[in-house]
Amino acid sequence: MEGYDGSEQRKQKYCEELLGDEKLSQNRFVQNHAGYISLNTLHTRQYFALKIELYDLLTQFHARRIKAATTWL
């Protein structure tokens, strides 16, 4: 957040919207990760394993965004 050139108001709006979305529903990255784990359990495929890795990373990055937004506010 500190390296972003936007105004303080814009940063605040982004953080509030991000955290608001998080309260409304589970993040799509988390949902997709769980879905691919289920699919891979039923039908083991390299494709599903790669998707699990991808969504694991995306879930971690999303958690970092949530932490940064919470800390920044």
The first five atom37 places (N, CA, C, CB, O) and aatype in JSON, in Angstrom:
{
  "aatype": [12, 6, 7, 18, 3, 7, 15, 6, 5, 1, 11, 5, 11, 18, 4, 6, 6, 10, 10, 7, 3, 6, 11, 10, 15, 5, 2, 1, 13, 19, 5, 2, 8, 0, 7, 18, 9, 15, 10, 2, 16, 10, 8, 16, 1, 5, 18, 13, 0, 10, 11, 9, 6, 10, 18, 3, 10, 10, 16, 5, 13, 8, 0, 1, 1, 9, 11, 0, 0, 16, 16, 17, 10],
  "atom_mask": [
    [1, 1, 1, 1, 1],
    [1, 1, 1, 1, 1],
    [1, 1, 1, 0, 1],
    [1, 1, 1, 1, 1],
    [1, 1, 1, 1, 1],
    [1, 1, 1, 0, 1],
    [1, 1, 1, 1, 1],
    [1, 1, 1, 1, 1],
    [1, 1, 1, 1, 1],
    [1, 1, 1, 1, 1],
    [1, 1, 1, 1, 1],
    [1, 1, 1, 1, 1],
    [1, 1, 1, 1, 1],
    [1, 1, 1, 1, 1],
    [1, 1, 1, 1, 1],
    [1, 1, 1, 1, 1],
    [1, 1, 1, 1, 1],
    [1, 1, 1, 1, 1],
    [1, 1, 1, 1, 1],
    [1, 1, 1, 0, 1],
    [1, 1, 1, 1, 1],
    [1, 1, 1, 1, 1],
    [1, 1, 1, 1, 1],
    [1, 1, 1, 1, 1],
    [1, 1, 1, 1, 1],
    [1, 1, 1, 1, 1],
    [1, 1, 1, 1, 1],
    [1, 1, 1, 1, 1],
    [1, 1, 1, 1, 1],
    [1, 1, 1, 1, 1],
    [1, 1, 1, 1, 1],
    [1, 1, 1, 1, 1],
    [1, 1, 1, 1, 1],
    [1, 1, 1, 1, 1],
    [1, 1, 1, 0, 1],
    [1, 1, 1, 1, 1],
    [1, 1, 1, 1, 1],
    [1, 1, 1, 1, 1],
    [1, 1, 1, 1, 1],
    [1, 1, 1, 1, 1],
    [1, 1, 1, 1, 1],
    [1, 1, 1, 1, 1],
    [1, 1, 1, 1, 1],
    [1, 1, 1, 1, 1],
    [1, 1, 1, 1, 1],
    [1, 1, 1, 1, 1],
    [1, 1, 1, 1, 1],
    [1, 1, 1, 1, 1],
    [1, 1, 1, 1, 1],
    [1, 1, 1, 1, 1],
    [1, 1, 1, 1, 1],
    [1, 1, 1, 1, 1],
    [1, 1, 1, 1, 1],
    [1, 1, 1, 1, 1],
    [1, 1, 1, 1, 1],
    [1, 1, 1, 1, 1],
    [1, 1, 1, 1, 1],
    [1, 1, 1, 1, 1],
    [1, 1, 1, 1, 1],
    [1, 1, 1, 1, 1],
    [1, 1, 1, 1, 1],
    [1, 1, 1, 1, 1],
    [1, 1, 1, 1, 1],
    [1, 1, 1, 1, 1],
    [1, 1, 1, 1, 1],
    [1, 1, 1, 1, 1],
    [1, 1, 1, 1, 1],
    [1, 1, 1, 1, 1],
    [1, 1, 1, 1, 1],
    [1, 1, 1, 1, 1],
    [1, 1, 1, 1, 1],
    [1, 1, 1, 1, 1],
    [1, 1, 1, 1, 1]
  ],
  "atom_positions": [
    [[0.82, -1.19, 0.0], [0.0, 0.0, 0.0], [0.87, 1.26, 0.0], [-0.94, -0.01, 1.2], [0.53, 2.27, -0.61]],
    [[1.98, 1.17, 0.69], [2.82, 2.36, 0.79], [3.49, 2.71, -0.53], [3.88, 2.15, 1.86], [3.76, 3.88, -0.78]],
    [[3.76, 1.75, -1.37], [4.4, 2.01, -2.65], [3.43, 2.44, -3.74], [0.0, 0.0, 0.0], [3.85, 2.83, -4.83]],
    [[2.14, 2.36, -3.47], [1.12, 2.72, -4.46], [0.97, 4.24, -4.5], [-0.24, 2.04, -4.12], [0.9, 4.88, -3.46]],
    [[0.92, 4.8, -5.7], [0.89, 6.26, -5.85], [-0.49, 6.87, -5.68], [1.42, 6.62, -7.19], [-0.63, 8.1, -5.74]],
    [[-1.52, 6.06, -5.48], [-2.88, 6.59, -5.35], [-3.06, 7.4, -4.09], [0.0, 0.0, 0.0], [-2.23, 7.37, -3.18]],
    [[-4.15, 8.13, -4.05], [-4.45, 8.98, -2.89], [-4.79, 8.12, -1.68], [-5.61, 9.95, -3.21], [-5.12, 6.94, -1.81]],
    [[-4.71, 8.72, -0.51], [-5.07, 8.02, 0.73], [-6.53, 7.58, 0.69], [-4.82, 8.93, 1.96], [-6.86, 6.5, 1.17]],
    [[-7.4, 8.4, 0.11], [-8.81, 8.05, 0.01], [-9.02, 6.83, -0.88], [-9.62, 9.23, -0.52], [-9.83, 5.95, -0.58]],
    [[-8.29, 6.79, -1.97], [-8.41, 5.66, -2.89], [-7.91, 4.37, -2.22], [-7.62, 5.93, -4.18], [-8.52, 3.31, -2.39]],
    [[-6.82, 4.46, -1.49], [-6.31, 3.3, -0.77], [-7.31, 2.83, 0.28], [-4.97, 3.64, -0.1], [-7.57, 1.63, 0.42]],
    [[-7.87, 3.78, 0.99], [-8.85, 3.43, 2.02], [-10.07, 2.75, 1.4], [-9.28, 4.69, 2.81], [-10.57, 1.76, 1.92]],
    [[-10.55, 3.29, 0.28], [-11.71, 2.71, -0.39], [-11.4, 1.28, -0.84], [-12.12, 3.58, -1.61], [-12.22, 0.39, -0.66]],
    [[-10.22, 1.07, -1.42], [-9.81, -0.26, -1.86], [-9.81, -1.24, -0.68], [-8.42, -0.22, -2.51], [-10.36, -2.33, -0.77]],
    [[-9.2, -0.83, 0.43], [-9.11, -1.7, 1.6], [-10.49, -2.03, 2.16], [-8.25, -1.04, 2.69], [-10.78, -3.18, 2.49]],
    [[-11.34, -1.02, 2.26], [-12.69, -1.23, 2.78], [-13.5, -2.15, 1.88], [-13.41, 0.11, 2.95], [-14.23, -3.02, 2.37]],
    [[-13.38, -1.97, 0.57], [-14.12, -2.83, -0.36], [-13.6, -4.26, -0.32], [-14.03, -2.27, -1.79], [-14.38, -5.21, -0.35]],
    [[-12.29, -4.42, -0.26], [-11.69, -5.75, -0.18], [-12.18, -6.49, 1.07], [-10.15, -5.66, -0.17], [-12.59, -7.65, 0.99]],
    [[-12.14, -5.82, 2.2], [-12.58, -6.44, 3.45], [-14.09, -6.66, 3.47], [-12.15, -5.59, 4.64], [-14.57, -7.63, 4.04]],
    [[-14.84, -5.75, 2.85], [-16.28, -5.92, 2.75], [-16.65, -7.14, 1.92], [0.0, 0.0, 0.0], [-17.54, -7.9, 2.29]],
    [[-15.97, -7.31, 0.8], [-16.21, -8.49, -0.05], [-15.88, -9.77, 0.71], [-15.37, -8.41, -1.34], [-16.57, -10.78, 0.55]],
    [[-14.85, -9.72, 1.51], [-14.42, -10.9, 2.27], [-15.5, -11.32, 3.27], [-13.09, -10.61, 3.0], [-15.69, -12.51, 3.54]],
    [[-16.2, -10.33, 3.83], [-17.26, -10.63, 4.8], [-18.5, -11.21, 4.12], [-17.64, -9.37, 5.57], [-19.21, -12.02, 4.71]],
    [[-18.75, -10.8, 2.87], [-19.95, -11.25, 2.17], [-19.9, -12.71, 1.77], [-20.17, -10.41, 0.95], [-20.89, -13.43, 1.91]],
    [[-18.77, -13.16, 1.28], [-18.67, -14.55, 0.84], [-17.21, -15.0, 0.84], [-19.28, -14.72, -0.56], [-16.29, -14.19, 0.86]],
    [[-17.06, -16.29, 0.82], [-15.71, -16.85, 0.78], [-15.06, -16.49, -0.55], [-15.73, -18.39, 0.98], [-15.72, -16.52, -1.59]],
    [[-13.82, -16.16, -0.53], [-13.08, -15.77, -1.72], [-13.09, -16.85, -2.79], [-11.65, -15.43, -1.35], [-13.02, -18.04, -2.48]],
    [[-13.19, -16.44, -4.05], [-13.27, -17.4, -5.15], [-12.03, -18.27, -5.27], [-13.48, -16.66, -6.45], [-12.13, -19.41, -5.72]],
    [[-10.87, -17.76, -4.86], [-9.66, -18.57, -4.91], [-9.74, -19.73, -3.92], [-8.42, -17.7, -4.62], [-9.33, -20.85, -4.23]],
    [[-10.28, -19.46, -2.76], [-10.45, -20.49, -1.74], [-11.46, -21.53, -2.23], [-10.91, -19.87, -0.39], [-11.25, -22.74, -2.08]],
    [[-12.55, -21.05, -2.81], [-13.58, -21.96, -3.32], [-13.03, -22.84, -4.44], [-14.78, -21.16, -3.83], [-13.26, -24.05, -4.45]],
    [[-12.32, -22.23, -5.38], [-11.76, -23.0, -6.49], [-10.73, -24.01, -6.01], [-11.13, -22.06, -7.52], [-10.67, -25.14, -6.51]],
    [[-9.91, -23.62, -5.04], [-8.91, -24.52, -4.47], [-9.6, -25.76, -3.9], [-8.08, -23.81, -3.37], [-9.2, -26.89, -4.17]],
    [[-10.64, -25.54, -3.11], [-11.37, -26.66, -2.52], [-12.01, -27.53, -3.59], [-12.44, -26.14, -1.55], [-12.03, -28.76, -3.48]],
    [[-12.54, -26.9, -4.63], [-13.17, -27.65, -5.71], [-12.19, -28.55, -6.44], [0.0, 0.0, 0.0], [-12.5, -29.7, -6.74]],
    [[-11.01, -28.03, -6.72], [-10.01, -28.84, -7.41], [-9.47, -29.96, -6.52], [-8.86, -27.95, -7.89], [-9.11, -31.02, -7.02]],
    [[-9.4, -29.73, -5.23], [-9.0, -30.81, -4.33], [-10.03, -31.94, -4.39], [-8.85, -30.28, -2.86], [-9.67, -33.11, -4.46]],
    [[-11.31, -31.57, -4.37], [-12.37, -32.58, -4.46], [-12.3, -33.34, -5.78], [-13.75, -31.91, -4.31], [-12.38, -34.57, -5.8]],
    [[-12.14, -32.6, -6.87], [-12.06, -33.26, -8.18], [-10.86, -34.2, -8.27], [-11.98, -32.21, -9.29], [-10.96, -35.31, -8.79]],
    [[-9.72, -33.73, -7.75], [-8.51, -34.54, -7.81], [-8.63, -35.78, -6.93], [-7.3, -33.71, -7.4], [-8.03, -36.82, -7.24]],
    [[-9.37, -35.68, -5.86], [-9.59, -36.84, -5.0], [-10.41, -37.9, -5.74], [-10.3, -36.42, -3.7], [-10.13, -39.09, -5.64]],
    [[-11.42, -37.44, -6.47], [-12.28, -38.37, -7.22], [-11.63, -38.88, -8.5], [-13.59, -37.69, -7.56], [-11.76, -40.05, -8.86]],
    [[-10.92, -37.98, -9.19], [-10.33, -38.31, -10.5], [-8.93, -37.72, -10.55], [-11.21, -37.78, -11.68], [-8.75, -36.58, -11.0]],
    [[-7.96, -38.47, -10.11], [-6.59, -37.97, -10.04], [-6.07, -37.64, -11.44], [-5.68, -39.0, -9.35], [-5.98, -38.5, -12.31]],
    [[-5.73, -36.38, -11.61], [-5.19, -35.91, -12.89], [-4.09, -34.89, -12.61], [-6.33, -35.29, -13.79], [-4.15, -34.15, -11.63]],
    [[-3.09, -34.85, -13.47], [-2.03, -33.86, -13.34], [-2.59, -32.45, -13.47], [-0.92, -34.11, -14.4], [-2.15, -31.53, -12.79]],
    [[-3.58, -32.28, -14.36], [-4.21, -30.98, -14.54], [-4.79, -30.46, -13.22], [-5.32, -31.07, -15.6], [-4.57, -29.31, -12.85]],
    [[-5.52, -31.32, -12.52], [-6.11, -30.91, -11.24], [-5.03, -30.6, -10.21], [-7.05, -32.0, -10.71], [-5.17, -29.66, -9.44]],
    [[-3.96, -31.4, -10.19], [-2.86, -31.15, -9.26], [-2.22, -29.79, -9.52], [-1.81, -32.27, -9.38], [-1.89, -29.07, -8.58]],
    [[-2.06, -29.44, -10.79], [-1.49, -28.12, -11.13], [-2.44, -27.0, -10.74], [-1.19, -28.05, -12.64], [-2.01, -25.95, -10.26]],
    [[-3.72, -27.21, -10.94], [-4.71, -26.2, -10.53], [-4.71, -26.02, -9.01], [-6.12, -26.6, -11.02], [-4.87, -24.91, -8.51]],
    [[-4.54, -27.12, -8.29], [-4.46, -27.03, -6.83], [-3.28, -26.16, -6.42], [-4.35, -28.44, -6.19], [-3.4, -25.32, -5.53]],
    [[-2.14, -26.37, -7.06], [-0.95, -25.55, -6.76], [-1.21, -24.08, -7.08], [0.27, -26.05, -7.57], [-0.87, -23.2, -6.3]],
    [[-1.82, -23.83, -8.24], [-2.12, -22.46, -8.63], [-3.03, -21.78, -7.62], [-2.76, -22.44, -10.02], [-2.74, -20.68, -7.16]],
    [[-4.14, -22.43, -7.29], [-5.09, -21.81, -6.38], [-4.57, -21.75, -4.95], [-6.39, -22.56, -6.41], [-5.02, -20.92, -4.17]],
    [[-3.65, -22.62, -4.6], [-2.99, -22.49, -3.31], [-2.2, -21.19, -3.25], [-2.06, -23.71, -3.05], [-2.27, -20.45, -2.26]],
    [[-1.45, -20.9, -4.32], [-0.71, -19.63, -4.38], [-1.64, -18.42, -4.38], [0.17, -19.59, -5.63], [-1.41, -17.45, -3.66]],
    [[-2.69, -18.49, -5.19], [-3.63, -17.37, -5.26], [-4.32, -17.14, -3.91], [-4.69, -17.63, -6.35], [-4.57, -16.0, -3.53]],
    [[-4.62, -18.22, -3.21], [-5.21, -18.11, -1.88], [-4.24, -17.45, -0.91], [-5.63, -19.5, -1.35], [-4.64, -16.61, -0.1]],
    [[-2.96, -17.82, -0.99], [-1.96, -17.21, -0.12], [-1.8, -15.72, -0.41], [-0.61, -17.92, -0.29], [-1.7, -14.9, 0.51]],
    [[-1.78, -15.36, -1.7], [-1.66, -13.95, -2.07], [-2.88, -13.16, -1.61], [-1.47, -13.81, -3.58], [-2.76, -12.02, -1.17]],
    [[-4.05, -13.77, -1.73], [-5.26, -13.09, -1.26], [-5.19, -12.86, 0.25], [-6.51, -13.92, -1.63], [-5.57, -11.79, 0.73]],
    [[-4.72, -13.85, 0.99], [-4.59, -13.69, 2.44], [-3.62, -12.55, 2.77], [-4.1, -15.01, 3.09], [-3.82, -11.82, 3.74]],
    [[-2.58, -12.42, 1.98], [-1.63, -11.3, 2.18], [-2.3, -9.96, 1.91], [-0.4, -11.47, 1.27], [-2.06, -8.98, 2.63]],
    [[-3.15, -9.9, 0.87], [-3.88, -8.66, 0.59], [-4.82, -8.3, 1.75], [-4.68, -8.79, -0.72], [-4.91, -7.14, 2.14]],
    [[-5.5, -9.31, 2.29], [-6.41, -9.08, 3.41], [-5.62, -8.57, 4.62], [-7.19, -10.38, 3.76], [-6.04, -7.62, 5.28]],
    [[-4.5, -9.2, 4.9], [-3.67, -8.77, 6.03], [-3.17, -7.34, 5.82], [-2.49, -9.74, 6.22], [-3.21, -6.52, 6.74]],
    [[-2.7, -7.04, 4.61], [-2.2, -5.69, 4.33], [-3.31, -4.65, 4.45], [-1.58, -5.62, 2.94], [-3.1, -3.57, 4.99]],
    [[-4.49, -4.98, 3.95], [-5.62, -4.04, 4.02], [-6.03, -3.82, 5.46], [-6.82, -4.56, 3.2], [-6.31, -2.69, 5.86]],
    [[-6.07, -4.88, 6.25], [-6.44, -4.76, 7.66], [-5.42, -3.93, 8.42], [-6.57, -6.14, 8.3], [-5.77, -3.07, 9.22]],
    [[-4.15, -4.2, 8.16], [-3.08, -3.46, 8.83], [-3.09, -1.99, 8.42], [-1.71, -4.09, 8.52], [-2.92, -1.1, 9.25]],
    [[-3.3, -1.74, 7.13], [-3.27, -0.38, 6.63], [-4.41, 0.47, 7.22], [-3.35, -0.38, 5.1], [-4.22, 1.63, 7.56]],
    [[-5.59, -0.15, 7.33], [-6.72, 0.6, 7.91], [-6.5, 0.83, 9.39], [-8.05, -0.15, 7.69], [-7.34, 1.44, 10.05]]
  ]
}
